[in-house]
Amino acid sequence: ILFVAGAVCGYWVVFGSNTPAFDGERSVKIPPGASFAAAQDSLVAAGVLERPWTFNLMATATGWGEQIKEGHYLFEAGRSNRDLLDVLRRGLQAPVRITVPPGSRPQVVAEAVASRLYFPPEDFLQALRDPALAAELNTDTTRLFSYMLPETYFVYWLSDARSVVKKIKGEFDQFVSEEMRAAAARQKLSVDDVLTVASIVEWETNHVPEKPRVAGVYLNRLRQGWRLDADPTIQYALLQIEGQRRRLFFRDYQLHHPYNTYTFRGLPPGPINNPSRSSIEAVIAPESHDYMFFVALGDGSHAFTRTLGEHRRASQNFHNLMRERRRQQALEQQALESTGK
């Protein structure tokens, strides 16, 4: 009876479920240098381990507790001590999902990526500023960030910043096919040129169906030797000087800055953000038209015009719309204040 009871208990310790009941998977992160006790605490804190004492017993008896590997793991309910220890000692990690936001600053992307991984944001920024890494990826530090294609990626939690930058750049290289490169070349644009124009389009409009038309306007200006006169480049210059984007004033258009496309002809020295797929595709396959100007309509879309006279009338209509909107807002605010009294 004792032998049978011992066998049953031993089987239960090794093969019996040692997790609470839950749906899906639960995530556990074991940092570098963590002791067995710390790893066990992580399992308990994540709601994965139900009976730490049986887990500890088996880990000590087998010696597997000394073999636990750092990393990120996913476990479903119903796993036994043997299952848990086998995954941990073999280092069968699960990747984590990171998302690169579009049209962002390096600091924003660094914080978004580092929030899901083990390294700090500064490591990602240092990787972007590393001339050797940029050269290895066939670019330079003024352009490397623009290759951080806004997308969702799966990487291991303990990946270093350089490997993450390499992975994202590799995804960009796969995205831009030979056909896309050939289409850009027919417009006499390099991939870097495409990214520069696409970054302007990215900040110019969030309305995806309109992006090819906006791209067409900027490319028309380039072909005819006009200045780009792109407000997003002024915003980028102000971002470099003041640390944030804001409403533009007339004096801002006279700003002495290499990215001010109101004072310098041609493309700016480099991209102003990391453009999305839709902006890149819009520049590679722009809408063919003879529009040279556009102005916001106040609803996220734009009015496109061919002549300066048409553009001035459209601009005046927009300013009138904004003036009326501000007047209505002021009246509503007064009504609210009156009601409050």
PEZIPE-V475752 format. One record per residue. N is the residue number from 0. PSI is psi in whole degrees, 0 to 359 (999 if undefined). D_FIRST is the distance of its C-alpha to the first C-alpha in Angstrom with 2 decimals. Layout:
N_PSI_D_FIRST, N_PSI_D_FIRST
This chain:
0_316_0.00, 1_320_3.81, 2_314_5.41, 3_317_5.15, 4_318_6.00, 5_320_8.45, 6_318_9.80, 7_316_10.49, 8_318_12.12, 9_317_14.00, 10_318_15.24, 11_318_16.32, 12_320_18.18, 13_312_19.89, 14_349_20.62, 15_150_20.37, 16_135_23.77, 17_36_25.01, 18_153_28.44, 19_169_29.93, 20_125_31.40, 21_162_35.02, 22_151_37.64, 23_218_39.16, 24_153_38.65, 25_145_38.68, 26_138_40.55, 27_132_39.48, 28_124_41.96, 29_110_41.02, 30_161_44.26, 31_139_45.26, 32_4_43.98, 33_138_41.15, 34_171_38.29, 35_319_34.62, 36_319_34.54, 37_320_37.65, 38_319_36.28, 39_319_33.15, 40_324_35.50, 41_320_37.51, 42_319_34.55, 43_315_33.77, 44_328_37.49, 45_357_37.84, 46_27_35.12, 47_323_32.99, 48_125_30.00, 49_318_27.83, 50_90_25.25, 51_329_27.01, 52_324_24.25, 53_326_21.88, 54_314_25.05, 55_319_25.96, 56_312_22.57, 57_322_22.79, 58_321_26.52, 59_318_26.10, 60_323_23.33, 61_342_25.40, 62_3_28.82, 63_338_29.92, 64_333_30.96, 65_354_33.88, 66_3_35.00, 67_133_35.58, 68_146_39.08, 69_158_41.61, 70_188_42.89, 71_131_42.61, 72_151_39.58, 73_134_38.81, 74_141_35.37, 75_166_34.47, 76_156_31.66, 77_6_28.20, 78_142_28.10, 79_172_24.93, 80_320_24.88, 81_317_25.29, 82_312_28.25, 83_312_29.88, 84_326_29.70, 85_317_30.81, 86_316_33.88, 87_321_34.74, 88_335_34.46, 89_354_36.47, 90_38_39.04, 91_75_39.08, 92_157_41.53, 93_135_43.08, 94_159_46.86, 95_157_48.49, 96_128_51.49, 97_148_54.81, 98_126_58.02, 99_116_61.49, 100_148_63.95, 101_155_67.38, 102_41_70.73, 103_174_69.26, 104_157_70.07, 105_320_68.08, 106_320_66.70, 107_315_65.38, 108_319_63.66, 109_317_62.28, 110_323_60.72, 111_318_59.32, 112_313_57.71, 113_335_56.49, 114_340_54.89, 115_350_52.29, 116_179_51.95, 117_334_51.26, 118_158_54.83, 119_161_57.56, 120_325_60.55, 121_329_62.89, 122_320_61.16, 123_318_62.01, 124_321_65.58, 125_322_65.95, 126_320_64.81, 127_333_67.47, 128_1_70.06, 129_111_69.19, 130_323_72.17, 131_317_70.20, 132_317_67.52, 133_317_70.22, 134_321_72.08, 135_330_68.92, 136_15_68.64, 137_41_72.34, 138_197_73.66, 139_174_74.65, 140_342_73.43, 141_344_75.94, 142_345_74.41, 143_320_70.77, 144_326_69.60, 145_343_71.32, 146_358_68.97, 147_78_65.94, 148_122_65.69, 149_113_64.41, 150_172_61.22, 151_132_57.45, 152_155_55.65, 153_117_52.07, 154_163_51.54, 155_144_48.78, 156_323_48.48, 157_11_49.21, 158_144_52.21, 159_164_55.31, 160_321_58.50, 161_318_60.45, 162_328_57.97, 163_317_58.01, 164_318_61.82, 165_317_61.78, 166_315_59.42, 167_318_61.61, 168_322_64.77, 169_321_63.21, 170_322_62.54, 171_315_66.18, 172_326_67.41, 173_326_65.50, 174_316_66.83, 175_96_70.46, 176_171_71.01, 177_326_73.94, 178_321_75.58, 179_320_75.42, 180_321_76.85, 181_321_79.63, 182_321_80.41, 183_319_80.69, 184_325_82.92, 185_337_85.25, 186_7_85.81, 187_39_86.43, 188_135_83.32, 189_172_80.74, 190_321_77.09, 191_321_77.81, 192_317_80.76, 193_314_78.60, 194_322_76.08, 195_312_78.91, 196_318_80.43, 197_325_77.04, 198_328_76.18, 199_316_79.40, 200_322_78.64, 201_318_75.15, 202_346_76.68, 203_322_79.56, 204_143_77.70, 205_358_74.26, 206_99_75.55, 207_314_74.14, 208_339_76.59, 209_346_79.46, 210_317_78.39, 211_328_80.19, 212_318_83.39, 213_316_83.08, 214_321_82.41, 215_323_85.50, 216_312_87.66, 217_321_86.64, 218_325_87.11, 219_317_90.53, 220_318_91.53, 221_314_90.41, 222_329_92.34, 223_6_95.47, 224_17_95.28, 225_162_94.71, 226_149_92.69, 227_327_89.25, 228_51_89.83, 229_115_86.09, 230_322_84.97, 231_330_81.40, 232_330_82.84, 233_318_84.51, 234_320_81.21, 235_318_79.61, 236_317_82.42, 237_325_81.98, 238_321_78.25, 239_325_79.05, 240_315_81.58, 241_346_80.21, 242_1_76.49, 243_159_76.33, 244_151_77.92, 245_178_80.32, 246_139_83.20, 247_143_86.06, 248_164_89.57, 249_324_92.82, 250_334_92.90, 251_332_89.58, 252_348_91.18, 253_7_93.44, 254_131_90.54, 255_101_91.09, 256_140_87.83, 257_342_87.17, 258_3_84.96, 259_101_87.72, 260_4_88.71, 261_345_91.60, 262_339_93.37, 263_138_92.09, 264_160_92.42, 265_190_89.77, 266_151_86.04, 267_172_84.63, 268_338_83.21, 269_178_79.71, 270_154_77.27, 271_355_76.77, 272_189_73.14, 273_98_70.41, 274_154_71.59, 275_169_69.38, 276_317_69.25, 277_325_71.66, 278_320_74.25, 279_315_74.06, 280_327_74.41, 281_324_77.32, 282_323_79.25, 283_325_78.54, 284_70_79.62, 285_162_81.99, 286_135_84.03, 287_117_87.51, 288_180_90.15, 289_25_93.12, 290_142_91.77, 291_348_92.48, 292_159_91.41, 293_155_88.78, 294_147_88.18, 295_147_85.31, 296_357_85.55, 297_353_83.26, 298_16_80.47, 299_346_78.87, 300_180_81.28, 301_156_84.66, 302_128_88.20, 303_136_89.50, 304_162_93.20, 305_328_95.56, 306_162_98.41, 307_324_98.73, 308_315_100.59, 309_320_97.80, 310_319_95.29, 311_321_97.28, 312_319_97.50, 313_322_93.73, 314_319_93.13, 315_320_95.42, 316_320_93.61, 317_315_90.31, 318_322_91.77, 319_319_93.23, 320_316_89.85, 321_322_88.17, 322_318_90.95, 323_321_90.53, 324_318_86.76, 325_323_87.16, 326_317_89.72, 327_321_87.38, 328_321_84.57, 329_319_86.96, 330_319_87.99, 331_320_84.40, 332_318_83.66, 333_321_86.73, 334_321_85.64, 335_316_82.21, 336_322_83.79, 337_319_86.25, 338_322_83.49, 339_324_81.62, 340_999_84.70
